[in-house]
Amino acid sequence: MLALFSSPHLSRSFISDNKHGSAPTYQYNDKEWYKTNSNINWANHPNQQWISLGSSHKREHLLFDEDSIIIQNIKSFAIFKCRPHTHDIPTILATVNDILNQLTQQPGKTDKDVESQLNEQVNQLICKKKLETSDSESPVISIDELITRKLLVCRHKAPLAASILGELVRQNILPPGIVRQYRTSLFDDTGKVTGAHAWATFRDQATNELWMCDPRWKYVQNVSKNASEVMKRKYGELATTMMLHRLDALDDAEFQSQSSESSSSESCSVSAVEPHIEFLDDNVQDQYQRLKRDSSLATRFLKATGKKISAKYERRLNELTRIQDLFEKMRHNWEMQSSEKANLLYAYLHNVERMIAAEQNTYHSNLTTLCGLYKYQLYRLFKDTPEQLDSFKDIKRPDSPRCVELIQRANQLIHDEQALPMRLIHG
């Protein structure tokens, strides 16, 4: 029975190919757009222009250009939000779901109200497009237009999620693995089709465990370990089993095709501990530019979702970006130990983070994330130095005299433009 239902001839991709042809690309506006399907690994596929062709004329032809400014901004915001949770798979997937669901939030409406109307609003847009063109075929609509209109259902959020997860793998925020968009029919207990749904999946290469990332239904799960939990939800037993059967085969084949290349590269790789001084000296400018870029993108993203940027937010953001002045005063001070530089940085970040928390403004959460990004890097650089990690713990203690002293020194370094770093430190 499973073999029958899991046959590729019953897959959503097969139904679409049966209607539109089996060629891997589709011509539109003199450009080749690559068809999306579950065979695509978004973590390593070089293509950037995608098209999702529906299995019915009632659906749109969805254009998805990963090079568009809107998509690039969303990806950058996701990188910025997820980097502090590097390799924490469930937290990263939940964060991606949250980011994509912010795109459909509407002021004055609950999530339940928004979700209940989305399908009908998308259908109305498709009908309107058909009337405008006097064409009974599926209209072509870009993902950018749907994002702008806040009209994203599962078949739109799934490729967005896959695109983001693929980028997170390339950025080494997610561990090495395979990312796919997965579309399926849903079935009742008798095997009758009751609907369709789409989401993204991530296969962790190290553990071979399959994860679901479903923005529309706000669901994250390790399917390999908890398939029974997935079956109890709206996905059902048959659709879940079909997904495991199909993706296990696809991912096994993918890993096997990569094995010869990865084994040869691994044999040549040399593990090296990153010098403690690198983050504090050599990469200062790159880190600062990333901070400014991520902050700007985060601010634009918040504004695009209708969130007001407060004066306090701008002040805290300025405090974070001025960390560059602290870097500059320390970078050429060769007599100052890197551990002491790290303590000054950590105390300054901890103080900004504490002030943000005291204001209890959830709109400042991305600034807290920026603090977390830097603190995470400091922890990572000193992970093999227990005494330095103990020093960070001491700085975090409430009313720590050491923390107060370090914050005063950090602010003095930042604001005294005329002073030389050595005189400030030893004066």
C-alpha positions, 0 to 999 in steps of 0.5 A, spaced: 500 500 500 505 504 501 509 503 495 503 505 491 501 511 495 509 513 495 510 512 487 512 519 484 506 518 479 502 521 485 507 526 487 505 534 487 511 535 482 509 529 477 502 532 477 505 539 475 510 536 470 504 532 467 500 539 466 506 543 464 511 538 461 517 535 464 523 539 462 527 542 468 526 549 466 520 554 464 521 560 459 518 566 461 520 573 459 526 571 455 529 568 461 529 560 464 526 559 470 528 553 474 522 549 476 522 547 484 521 540 486 523 536 492 529 533 488 532 540 489 537 541 494 537 548 496 543 548 500 548 547 494 544 548 488 547 554 484 540 557 481 537 563 483 531 564 479 525 559 480 518 558 478 513 554 482 508 551 477 501 549 480 498 542 478 491 546 476 489 553 473 486 555 479 493 556 482 498 562 480 505 561 476 510 563 482 516 567 480 521 566 485 528 571 484 533 570 490 537 575 487 531 580 489 532 586 494 526 583 498 529 576 498 536 579 500 533 583 506 529 577 509 535 572 508 540 577 511 535 578 517 534 571 518 542 570 518 542 576 523 537 573 528 540 565 527 547 566 528 547 567 535 544 560 535 549 557 530 548 549 530 542 549 534 537 546 529 530 547 533 531 554 535 534 556 528 528 553 524 523 556 529 526 563 528 525 562 520 518 560 521 517 566 526 520 571 521 516 568 515 510 569 519 511 576 521 511 577 513 503 576 513 502 579 520 497 585 520 496 591 525 489 590 529 488 582 527 490 576 530 494 571 527 488 566 527 484 572 523 489 573 518 490 565 517 483 564 516 482 569 510 489 568 507 487 563 502 481 566 500 485 573 499 490 569 494 484 566 490 481 573 489 488 576 487 489 570 482 482 571 479 483 579 479 489 577 475 486 573 470 480 578 469 486 583 467 489 579 462 483 576 459 486 569 460 484 563 463 490 560 464 494 561 471 497 568 472 504 569 473 505 572 480 512 574 483 513 572 490 516 579 491 508 582 490 505 577 495 510 579 500 508 586 499 501 584 499 502 580 505 499 574 502 503 568 503 500 561 504 504 554 505 506 554 497 509 561 498 512 560 505 515 553 503 520 556 498 522 562 502 523 557 508 528 553 503 531 558 500 533 561 507 535 554 510 540 553 504 543 560 506 544 558 513 547 552 511 552 555 506 553 560 512 555 555 517 549 557 521 546 550 520 550 544 520 552 541 513 546 538 511 540 538 505 535 542 504 528 541 500 522 544 499 516 538 500 509 539 497 504 533 498 497 531 498 494 530 505 489 524 506 484 521 511 484 514 514 481 511 508 487 514 503 482 519 500 485 526 498 483 532 503 488 537 501 495 539 500 500 542 504 508 545 503 513 546 508 521 545 508 526 540 510 533 539 513 537 533 513 543 534 518 549 530 515 552 528 522 546 525 525 542 523 518 536 526 522 530 529 518 527 536 520 521 539 518 520 547 518 513 548 517 512 556 517 504 556 515 503 551 521 508 554 525 511 547 526 518 544 527 520 537 529 525 532 528 521 527 524 526 521 524 525 521 532 518 523 533 514 521 526 509 519 531 508 526 533 507 528 526 502 523 524 498 525 530 497 532 527 494 534 521 499 531 516 497 524 518 500 518 518 500 516 510 503 523 508 508 523 513 510 516 511 510 518 504 515 524 506 520 519 510 520 514 504 521 519 499 526 523 502 530 518 505 531 515 498 533 522 495 538 524 501 541 517 501 543 518 494 545 525 495 550 523 501 553 518 496 554 522 491 558 527 495 561 522 499 567 521 494 568 529 494 567 530 502 572 524 503 578 527 499 577 534 502 577 531 509 583 528 508 587 534 506 583 538 512 587 541 518 584 543 524 586 549 527 584 553 533 583 560 531 588 565 534 584 569 540 587 576 537 584 575 530 577 577 532 579 583 536 584 585 531 585 583 524 577 582 523 575 588 526 573 592 520 569 586 517 566 585 523 564 592 524 561 593 517 557 586 518 554 589 524 552 596 521 549 592 515 545 587 519 543 593 524 540 597 518 537 591 514 534 589 521 531 596 522 528 596 515 525 589 516 522 592 522 519 598 519 517 593 513 513 589 518 509 596 521 513 596 527 515 603 530 523 604 531 523 608 537 528 613 540 531 608 545 532 603 540 536 608 535 540 610 542 541 603 543 543 601 536 548 607 536 551 604 543 552 598 539 555 601 533 560 605 537 563 599 539 568 600 533 571 606 537 573 601 542 576 596 537 580 602 534 583 604 541 585 597 543 587 594 536 594 597 536 595 596 543 600 590 543 602 591 550 594 589 552 593 582 553 587 579 548 584 577 555 583 584 557 581 586 551 575 581 551 573 583 558 572 590 556 568 588 550 564 583 554 563 588 559 560 593 554 556 588 551 553 586 557 551 593 559 548 595 553 544 588 553 542 589 560 539 596 559 535 593 553 532 588 558 531 593 563 527 597 558 522 591 556 521 593 549 520 587 545 522 591 539 529 591 541 530 584 541 534 584 535 539 589 538 539 583 544 541 579 538 547 583 536 549 583 543 549 575 543 552 575 536 558 578 539 558 575 546 558 568 542 564 569 538 568 571 544 565 565 548 567 561 542 574 564 541 576 563 548 572 556 549 579 552 551 581 558 556 577 556 562 580 562 566 577 567 561 570 564 561 570 564 569 572 572 568 566 572 563 561 569 568 564 574 574 563 580 569 555 578 568 554 577 576 549 582 579 553 588 582 560 586 580 565 591 581 569 588 576 564 589 571 563 597 573 570 598 572 570 595 565 564 599 563 567 605 565 574 604 562 570 602 555 566 608 555 572 612 557 576 609 551 570 610 546 569 617 548 575 620 549 577 622 542 584 625 544 587 620 548 592 615 547 590 608 548 596 606 552 595 613 557 588 611 558 589 604 560 595 605 565 593 612 567 
